[in-house]
């Protein structure tokens, strides 16, 4: 390993960490499934969704710790006292990911982590453990791997958006593994996104970058409005003072689903760039299909599509709110009269994606859905020429993207 070139060494280390992380999550799900089966806990809806979201949050976006995986600045480090940079869960994860794969620390780490999870996030199970209603968690770790316990997919597809207008959204369960990576890495933001379909750069217009860089209204200069919907974490601030023309202004931003705090600009920018990058991958896959079928058009699709997606997300001429940023409040419109219907269906899908803790699972799913919706409704003649139906669109483009995915983007 000492003589291994740096890029290859980094790739090997990335594979090791990915393997250990996936193994840990599987052990957590096995133990959780066995515990809930023992309790006959039918009162828990989507039992694994909450656990998966929680562990990903502990790894990548902890509230009172530096992340185990991901970037952080010197200012982030200085926010913690020396020796307090990582919380107890993060230290367990670091110990695991620093160990060799042959040490097989995943089961014991899973037991310690899920014990903490039950104590802080699932009090009913914690009470059952303390009262003796449940045996020791280590016994579940020993038994569950070889039992008939089913852990499910963890994706909770029933609550996800099934269609985008007249275009079907294909379930994650029916997408190739490479299009729903279980392991998040910020390297996916580079312009090739682990696939080799040719150069494809993410594009965000200057107007959108200006929106993201603008200062938000301060709390004492505005009123806050939040939707009473945990799946729609949107905050609208209304400025207390009108502008020089007597118009009232509002400001739209997204918040974290867990603690309802506003998302950082850099996180929003990264997720938007990631989404745009995946849209460009979809466009490149379409061009590959057109080349394979010897189909030709006399104009470039991408500029039309980029212009359309920017308008759909940020143009408020259709009596809708922008995805992010400032808007003028209509006369007679009260601040508590807004609803999710004031956003168009593509904005609502993007809000679900951006605010999701496991958005890396769904970015290709959402990008292919939005791109397919645009092709079908804005370039219908081309769409009907290239695809017999919506199912064929999904089959062909997912196959093309999967076939050129780099090996380390696949989890098998």
C-alpha positions in Angstrom: 0.0 0.0 0.0 2.9 2.3 0.7 4.0 2.3 -2.9 0.5 2.7 -4.3 -0.1 5.9 -6.3 -2.2 8.5 -4.4 -5.3 8.4 -6.6 -5.5 4.6 -6.5 -4.8 4.7 -2.7 -7.7 7.2 -2.3 -10.0 5.1 -4.4 -9.1 2.0 -2.4 -9.7 3.8 0.9 -13.1 5.1 -0.5 -14.2 1.6 -1.3 -13.2 0.3 2.1 -15.1 3.1 3.9 -18.1 2.5 1.6 -18.1 -1.2 2.3 -17.9 -0.7 6.1 -20.6 2.0 6.1 -23.0 -0.2 4.1 -22.3 -3.2 6.3 -22.9 -1.1 9.4 -26.3 0.2 8.1 -27.3 -3.4 7.2 -26.5 -4.6 10.7 -28.5 -1.7 12.2 -31.5 -2.6 10.0 -31.2 -6.3 10.9 -31.2 -5.5 14.6 -34.0 -3.0 14.3 -36.2 -5.4 12.4 -35.6 -8.2 14.9 -36.3 -5.9 17.8 -39.6 -4.6 16.3 -40.6 -8.1 15.3 -40.1 -9.2 18.9 -42.2 -6.3 20.2 -44.8 -6.9 17.5 -44.5 -3.1 16.9 -47.1 -2.5 14.3 -47.6 1.0 15.7 -44.3 2.2 14.1 -44.9 3.5 10.5 -41.9 3.1 8.1 -39.7 1.8 11.0 -36.4 1.9 9.0 -36.8 5.3 7.4 -36.3 7.2 10.6 -33.3 5.0 11.5 -31.6 5.4 8.1 -32.2 9.2 8.1 -30.8 9.4 11.6 -27.6 7.5 10.9 -26.9 9.4 7.7 -27.4 12.6 9.7 -24.9 11.4 12.3 -22.3 10.7 9.6 -22.7 13.7 7.3 -24.6 16.4 9.1 -24.5 16.1 12.9 -25.8 19.0 14.9 -23.3 19.1 17.7 -20.2 17.6 16.1 -18.0 17.8 13.1 -19.0 15.3 10.4 -17.3 12.0 10.2 -17.3 12.2 6.4 -17.4 15.5 4.5 -15.7 18.9 4.5 -15.5 21.4 7.3 -13.6 24.6 7.8 -11.1 25.7 10.5 -14.0 27.9 11.8 -16.1 24.8 12.2 -13.3 23.3 14.3 -12.8 26.4 16.4 -16.5 26.2 17.4 -15.8 23.2 19.6 -13.6 22.9 22.6 -10.4 20.9 22.1 -11.2 17.2 22.4 -14.9 17.9 22.0 -15.0 18.1 18.2 -16.8 14.8 17.8 -19.8 13.4 19.7 -20.1 9.8 21.1 -21.7 8.4 17.9 -19.1 10.1 15.7 -16.3 8.6 17.8 -17.8 5.1 17.4 -18.0 5.6 13.6 -14.5 6.9 13.4 -13.2 3.8 15.4 -15.1 1.6 12.9 -14.0 3.3 9.7 -10.4 3.5 11.0 -10.2 -0.3 11.6 -9.4 -2.9 9.0 -12.2 -4.7 7.2 -11.0 -8.1 8.5 -11.6 -6.9 12.1 -15.4 -7.1 11.5 -16.3 -4.4 14.0 -19.6 -3.7 12.3 -21.9 -5.9 14.6 -20.6 -4.6 17.9 -20.6 -1.0 16.6 -24.2 -1.4 15.4 -25.2 -2.6 18.9 -23.7 0.4 20.6 -25.1 2.9 18.0 -28.6 1.5 18.0 -28.7 1.4 21.8 -28.0 5.2 21.7 -30.7 5.6 18.9 -33.4 3.8 21.0 -32.5 5.8 24.1 -32.8 9.2 22.3 -35.1 8.6 19.4 -37.4 5.7 20.2 -38.3 5.8 23.8 -40.9 2.9 23.6 -38.1 0.5 22.6 -35.7 2.0 25.2 -38.3 1.4 27.9 -38.8 -2.2 26.8 -35.1 -2.8 27.0 -34.8 -1.3 30.5 -37.9 -3.2 31.8 -36.6 -6.6 30.6 -39.3 -6.9 28.0 -36.5 -7.3 25.5 -33.4 -9.4 25.8 -29.9 -7.9 25.4 -29.4 -6.3 22.0 -26.3 -8.4 21.4 -28.5 -11.5 21.2 -30.4 -9.8 18.3 -27.1 -9.1 16.5 -26.2 -12.8 16.8 -29.5 -14.2 15.8 -30.9 -11.7 13.3 -28.4 -12.2 10.5 -29.3 -15.9 10.1 -33.1 -15.5 10.8 -36.0 -14.9 8.4 -36.3 -11.3 9.4 -37.1 -9.0 6.5 -35.7 -5.5 6.7 -37.3 -3.9 3.6 -35.8 -1.3 1.4 -35.8 1.7 3.8 -36.9 4.0 1.0 -40.6 4.5 2.1 -41.8 4.7 -1.5 -45.5 5.0 -0.5 -45.0 8.5 0.7 -42.8 9.6 -2.2 -44.1 11.4 -5.3 -45.5 8.8 -7.8 -45.9 11.0 -10.9 -44.9 14.5 -12.2 -47.9 15.8 -14.1 -48.5 13.3 -16.9 -45.1 11.6 -16.4 -44.6 8.6 -14.1 -41.8 8.7 -11.5 -40.1 5.3 -11.4 -39.7 3.7 -8.0 -36.2 3.5 -6.5 -36.7 -0.3 -6.2 -36.8 -0.5 -10.0 -33.7 1.6 -10.7 -30.1 0.1 -11.1 -28.0 0.2 -7.9 -25.6 2.7 -9.5 -28.4 5.3 -9.8 -29.3 5.2 -6.1 -25.9 5.2 -4.4 -26.2 4.3 -0.7 -22.9 6.2 0.1 -22.8 10.0 -0.2 -19.6 11.7 -1.3 -19.1 15.3 -2.1 -16.8 14.2 -5.0 -20.0 13.5 -6.9 -20.2 17.3 -7.5 -17.4 17.2 -10.0 -18.5 17.6 -13.5 -18.1 13.9 -14.5 -20.2 12.5 -11.6 -18.6 9.1 -11.8 -19.8 8.5 -15.3 -18.2 8.7 -18.7 -20.7 10.2 -21.0 -18.5 13.1 -22.1 -18.0 16.6 -20.7 -21.1 18.0 -19.0 -20.9 21.0 -16.7 -23.6 21.9 -14.1 -25.1 25.3 -14.9 -26.7 27.7 -12.6 -27.5 31.1 -14.0 -26.1 34.3 -12.7 -29.6 35.2 -11.5 -29.8 32.1 -9.4 -26.4 32.6 -7.9 -27.5 36.2 -7.1 -30.6 34.9 -5.3 -28.4 32.5 -3.2 -25.9 35.2 -2.3 -28.5 37.8 -1.2 -28.8 38.5 2.5 -31.9 37.1 4.1 -34.3 39.5 6.0 -33.4 39.7 9.7 -35.7 38.2 12.3 -36.6 41.6 13.8 -37.4 43.1 10.4 -39.8 40.4 9.3 -42.5 37.9 10.2 -42.0 34.2 9.9 -44.4 31.7 8.4 -43.9 27.9 8.3 -46.1 25.3 6.7 -47.7 22.8 9.1 -46.3 19.9 7.1 -43.1 18.0 8.1 -42.7 16.9 4.5 -42.7 20.5 3.3 -40.0 22.3 5.3 -40.4 25.8 3.7 -40.0 29.1 5.6 -41.4 32.4 4.3 -40.4 35.7 5.8 -42.4 38.8 5.3 -40.7 42.1 5.6 -42.4 44.5 8.0 -41.8 47.5 5.9 -43.0 48.1 2.3 -40.6 49.3 -0.4 -40.6 52.8 -2.0 -43.5 51.8 -4.2 -45.6 50.6 -1.3 -45.2 46.9 -2.2 -44.8 44.3 0.5 -42.1 41.7 0.0 -41.6 38.1 1.1 -38.6 35.8 1.1 -38.6 32.0 0.6 -36.0 29.6 2.0 -35.8 25.9 2.9 -35.2 24.4 6.3 -33.9 21.1 7.8 -36.7 18.6 8.3 -35.4 17.5 11.8 -34.9 20.8 13.7 -36.6 23.3 11.2 -33.5 25.5 11.2 -32.7 27.3 7.9 -30.4 25.5 5.6 -27.0 27.0 5.0 -26.5 28.7 1.6 -23.6 26.5 0.8 -25.7 23.3 1.4 -28.5 24.6 -0.9 -26.0 25.6 -3.6 -24.3 22.2 -3.4 -27.6 20.4 -3.7 -28.8 22.5 -6.6 -25.5 22.1 -8.4 -25.7 18.4 -7.8 -29.2 18.3 -9.3 -28.2 20.3 -12.3 -25.2 18.0 -12.9 -27.5 15.0 -12.9 -29.8 16.8 -15.3 -26.8 17.2 -17.6 -26.0 13.5 -17.3 -29.6 12.8 -18.4 -29.1 15.1 -21.4 -25.8 13.3 -22.3 -27.5 9.9 -22.1 -30.3 11.2 -24.4 -27.6 12.3 -26.9 -26.0 8.9 -26.7 -29.4 7.3 -27.5 -30.0 9.6 -30.4 -26.5 8.7 -31.8 -27.3 5.0 -31.4 -30.6 5.3 -33.2 -29.2 7.8 -35.8 -31.7 10.4 -34.8 -30.9 14.1 -35.6 -32.3 17.5 -34.7 -31.3 20.9 -36.1 -30.9 22.7 -32.8 -29.3 22.2 -29.4 -31.7 20.9 -26.7 -29.7 21.9 -23.7 -30.1 25.7 -23.9 -33.9 25.4 -24.2 -34.0 22.9 -21.3 -31.8 25.0 -19.0 -33.8 28.1 -19.7 -37.0 26.2 -19.0 -35.8 24.7 -15.7 -34.7 28.1 -14.5 -38.1 29.6 -15.3 -40.0 26.8 -13.7 -38.0 27.0 -10.4 -37.6 30.8 -10.1 -39.9 32.7 -12.4 -43.0 33.9 -10.5 -45.0 35.0 -13.5 -47.3 31.9 -13.2 -48.8 33.1 -9.9 -46.5 30.8 -8.0 -43.8 31.4 -5.5 -40.1 31.1 -6.4 -38.2 28.0 -5.1 -35.9 30.4 -3.2 -35.5 34.1 -2.8 -37.6 37.3 -2.8 -41.0 37.9 -4.2 -43.6 40.6 -4.1 -46.7 39.9 -2.0 -49.9 40.3 -3.9 -52.4 42.9 -2.7 -54.8 41.4 -0.2 -52.7 38.2 0.3 -52.2 37.4 3.9 -49.1 35.8 5.2 -51.0 32.7 6.6 -52.9 32.0 3.4 -50.0 30.3 1.6 -50.0 26.5 1.0 -47.8 24.0 -0.8 -50.1 24.6 -3.9 -48.4 28.0 -4.2 -45.4 26.1 -5.6 -45.6 24.3 -8.9 -45.2 20.5 -8.9 -41.6 20.5 -10.0 -40.7 23.0 -7.2 -42.5 20.7 -4.7 -40.4 17.7 -6.0 -37.2 19.7 -5.7 -38.1 20.8 -2.2 -38.6 17.2 -1.1 -35.2 16.3 -2.7 -33.1 19.1 -1.4 -34.4 18.8 2.2 -34.1 15.0 2.3 -31.2 13.6 4.4 -30.8 10.8 1.9 -31.1 13.0 -1.2 -28.1 11.2 -2.8 -30.4 8.1 -3.2 -32.9 10.1 -5.2 -31.0 12.7 -7.2 -31.0 10.5 -10.4 -34.6 9.5 -9.9 -35.7 13.2 -9.6 -33.4 14.4 -12.5 -34.7 11.6 -14.8 -38.3 12.5 -13.8 -37.9 16.2 -14.5 -36.0 15.7 -17.7 -38.6 13.1 -18.9 -41.4 15.5 -18.1 -39.8 18.3 -20.1 -39.1 16.0 -23.1 -42.7 14.7 -23.1 -44.4 18.0 -22.7 -42.0 20.5 -24.3 -40.4 18.4 -27.0 -43.2 15.9 -27.6 -42.4 15.2 -31.3 -38.8 14.2 -30.4 -39.9 12.2 -27.4 -42.4 10.2 -29.4 -39.8 9.6 -32.1 -37.3 8.3 -29.6 -39.5 6.3 -27.2 -42.5 4.1 -27.6 -43.8 5.1 -24.2 -42.7 6.4 -20.8 -41.5 2.9 -19.6 -39.1 2.8 -22.6 -37.7 6.2 -21.7 -36.9 4.9 -18.2 -35.5 1.6 -19.5 -33.2 3.2 -22.1 -31.8 6.1 -20.2 -31.2 4.2 -16.9 -29.5 1.4 -18.9 -27.2 3.9 -20.7 -26.2 5.7 -17.4 -25.8 2.4 -15.5 -23.6 1.0 -18.3 -21.0 3.8 -18.0 -21.0 4.3 -14.3 -17.6 3.9 -12.7 -17.3 0.7 -10.7 -16.9 2.6 -7.4 -20.3 4.2 -8.0 -21.9 0.8 -7.7 -22.6 -0.9 -4.4 -22.4 -4.6 -5.5 
